[in-house]
Amino acid sequence: MLLQPFLRAAAAALAAWALVTMPAQAADAAAAPPAVAAPASAPAAGLDSRVQDLKADVIALNRDLLVLEEELLFPANTQVALFVSMDVGKLFSLDSVQIKLDDKIVADYLYTPNEVAALHRGGVQRVFVGNLKTGPHEITAFFTGQGPHTRDYKRATTLKFDKASEPKYIELRIRDTTAKLQPEFDVRVWQ
């Protein structure tokens, strides 16, 4: 990632700051006469709370930097995001998905049983985020798995769409068709 060296440098700087400021604060506390005899665990509790505050600051900084990195790498006017979801999924057990965008493979994902179970429970997986120029494009998704009667199954679905200046969100949905007793694969563009 683009900002990973910056994140490491920020974490190291925060750790160095903690090492520099904490011994100085301990020396100041030793020089001042104690007003009331404090239990031995009080300085350790204060140190623990400062360390926890420092950890929270590092986590917040990391989150903010990751958001900034995504905004820089994928500006809203060129962004396209592809998602995979399953509706019921009793007639199809997903093994893998391969996605081509304008005849170029952009995602190739092999699912674990836990990931398939999460999709069955209503989860949605973001499988690709990228940049596209405005104009016409074509997406083709290949789904591999076991279909009805535990037969190997490979199906594809295609969508042609126009990319405008706003971000484009596309869902690749697997759903059961009880009328045909087969899985159905469709592509839906979110507005």
C-alpha positions as CSV (number, residue, x, y, z in Angstrom):
1,M,0.0,0.0,0.0
2,L,1.1,3.5,-0.6
3,L,0.9,4.8,3.0
4,Q,2.3,1.7,4.8
5,P,5.8,3.3,5.3
6,F,4.1,6.4,6.6
7,L,2.0,4.3,9.1
8,R,5.1,2.6,10.4
9,A,6.9,5.9,10.8
10,A,3.9,7.4,12.6
11,A,3.7,4.4,15.0
12,A,7.5,4.6,15.7
13,A,7.2,8.3,16.3
14,L,4.4,7.8,18.8
15,A,6.3,5.0,20.6
16,A,9.4,7.2,20.8
17,W,7.3,10.1,22.1
18,A,5.9,7.8,24.8
19,L,9.4,6.7,25.9
20,V,10.7,10.2,26.0
21,T,7.8,11.8,27.9
22,M,7.1,9.0,30.4
23,P,10.6,8.9,32.1
24,A,10.5,12.8,32.3
25,Q,7.1,12.7,34.0
26,A,8.4,10.0,36.4
27,A,11.4,12.2,37.3
28,D,9.1,15.2,37.9
29,A,6.9,13.1,40.2
30,A,9.9,11.9,42.2
31,A,11.2,15.4,42.7
32,A,7.9,16.7,44.1
33,P,7.1,15.9,47.7
34,P,4.1,13.5,47.9
35,A,1.1,15.1,49.6
36,V,-0.5,11.8,50.5
37,A,1.2,8.4,50.5
38,A,-0.2,6.7,47.4
39,P,-0.5,3.0,47.0
40,A,2.2,1.3,44.9
41,S,-0.2,0.4,42.1
42,A,-1.2,4.1,41.4
43,P,1.8,4.9,39.2
44,A,1.3,1.6,37.2
45,A,-2.4,2.4,36.7
46,G,-1.6,5.9,35.4
47,L,1.0,4.4,33.0
48,D,-1.4,1.8,31.8
49,S,-4.1,4.4,31.1
50,R,-1.5,6.5,29.1
51,V,-0.5,3.5,27.1
52,Q,-4.1,2.6,26.4
53,D,-4.7,6.3,25.3
54,L,-1.6,6.0,23.1
55,K,-2.9,2.8,21.5
56,A,-6.3,4.4,20.8
57,D,-4.6,7.4,19.1
58,V,-2.5,5.0,16.9
59,I,-5.6,3.1,15.9
60,A,-7.5,6.3,15.1
61,L,-4.5,7.6,13.1
62,N,-4.3,4.2,11.2
63,R,-8.0,4.3,10.3
64,D,-7.8,7.9,9.1
65,L,-4.7,7.1,7.0
66,L,-6.4,4.1,5.4
67,V,-9.5,6.2,4.5
68,L,-7.2,8.9,3.0
69,E,-5.3,6.3,1.0
70,E,-8.4,4.9,-0.5
71,E,-9.6,8.4,-1.4
72,L,-6.3,9.1,-3.1
73,L,-6.0,5.8,-4.9
74,F,-9.7,5.6,-6.0
75,P,-11.2,9.0,-6.6
76,A,-14.9,9.1,-6.7
77,N,-15.2,10.2,-10.4
78,T,-13.3,7.1,-11.6
79,Q,-14.1,4.5,-9.0
80,V,-15.8,1.2,-9.7
81,A,-16.5,-1.4,-7.0
82,L,-17.7,-5.0,-7.6
83,F,-19.5,-7.0,-4.9
84,V,-20.6,-10.6,-4.6
85,S,-23.7,-11.7,-2.7
86,M,-25.9,-14.8,-2.4
87,D,-29.7,-14.9,-2.0
88,V,-30.6,-18.2,-0.2
89,G,-28.1,-20.3,-2.2
90,K,-29.6,-23.8,-1.6
91,L,-29.2,-24.8,-5.2
92,F,-25.6,-23.7,-5.6
93,S,-22.5,-24.1,-3.5
94,L,-19.9,-21.4,-4.6
95,D,-16.3,-22.4,-5.0
96,S,-14.8,-19.5,-6.9
97,V,-15.5,-16.4,-9.0
98,Q,-13.5,-14.9,-11.8
99,I,-14.3,-11.4,-13.0
100,K,-13.2,-9.8,-16.3
101,L,-13.6,-6.1,-16.9
102,D,-13.2,-5.1,-20.5
103,D,-11.6,-8.5,-21.3
104,K,-9.0,-8.1,-18.5
105,I,-9.1,-10.3,-15.4
106,V,-9.5,-8.0,-12.4
107,A,-10.4,-10.6,-9.7
108,D,-10.0,-14.3,-9.2
109,Y,-11.2,-15.5,-5.8
110,L,-11.4,-19.0,-4.2
111,Y,-13.9,-19.2,-1.4
112,T,-13.5,-21.1,1.9
113,P,-16.5,-22.8,3.5
114,N,-16.7,-20.1,6.2
115,E,-16.8,-17.4,3.5
116,V,-19.6,-19.2,1.7
117,A,-21.5,-19.5,4.9
118,A,-21.2,-15.8,5.5
119,L,-22.5,-15.1,2.1
120,H,-25.5,-17.4,2.8
121,R,-26.2,-15.4,6.0
122,G,-26.5,-12.2,3.9
123,G,-22.9,-11.1,3.7
124,V,-21.7,-9.1,0.8
125,Q,-18.0,-9.3,-0.3
126,R,-16.3,-6.4,-2.0
127,V,-14.2,-8.4,-4.5
128,F,-12.7,-5.5,-6.5
129,V,-12.2,-1.7,-6.3
130,G,-10.5,0.1,-9.2
131,N,-10.5,3.0,-11.5
132,L,-12.3,3.3,-14.8
133,K,-12.5,6.0,-17.4
134,T,-15.8,7.3,-18.4
135,G,-17.6,5.6,-21.3
136,P,-18.9,2.1,-22.2
137,H,-17.5,-1.0,-20.4
138,E,-18.3,-4.7,-20.2
139,I,-18.1,-6.9,-17.1
140,T,-18.2,-10.7,-17.2
141,A,-18.3,-12.9,-14.1
142,F,-17.6,-16.6,-14.1
143,F,-19.0,-18.6,-11.1
144,T,-17.7,-22.1,-10.4
145,G,-19.2,-24.5,-7.8
146,Q,-21.6,-27.4,-7.3
147,G,-25.1,-27.0,-8.6
148,P,-28.2,-29.1,-8.2
149,H,-27.6,-32.9,-7.6
150,T,-24.0,-32.1,-6.6
151,R,-22.9,-31.6,-10.2
152,D,-20.0,-29.4,-11.1
153,Y,-21.3,-26.1,-12.4
154,K,-19.8,-23.2,-14.2
155,R,-21.9,-20.2,-15.3
156,A,-21.1,-16.8,-16.6
157,T,-23.0,-13.6,-16.7
158,T,-22.3,-10.4,-18.6
159,L,-23.3,-6.7,-18.3
160,K,-22.5,-3.8,-20.5
161,F,-22.7,-0.4,-18.7
162,D,-21.7,3.2,-19.2
163,K,-19.4,4.7,-16.6
164,A,-20.2,8.4,-15.9
165,S,-18.4,10.8,-13.6
166,E,-19.9,9.4,-10.4
167,P,-18.7,6.2,-8.7
168,K,-20.2,2.9,-10.0
169,Y,-21.2,0.1,-7.6
170,I,-22.0,-3.3,-9.2
171,E,-23.4,-6.4,-7.4
172,L,-22.9,-9.9,-8.8
173,R,-25.8,-11.8,-7.2
174,I,-26.4,-15.5,-7.0
175,R,-29.9,-16.5,-6.3
176,D,-32.1,-19.6,-6.5
177,T,-34.9,-19.9,-9.1
178,T,-37.4,-22.4,-7.6
179,A,-39.4,-22.4,-10.9
180,K,-36.4,-23.9,-12.8
181,L,-34.7,-25.5,-9.7
182,Q,-31.5,-23.9,-10.8
183,P,-29.3,-21.1,-9.6
184,E,-29.5,-17.8,-11.4
185,F,-26.6,-15.3,-11.7
186,D,-27.4,-11.7,-12.4
187,V,-25.6,-8.4,-12.3
188,R,-27.2,-5.3,-10.6
189,V,-25.9,-1.8,-10.8
190,W,-26.6,0.2,-7.6
191,Q,-27.9,3.7,-8.1
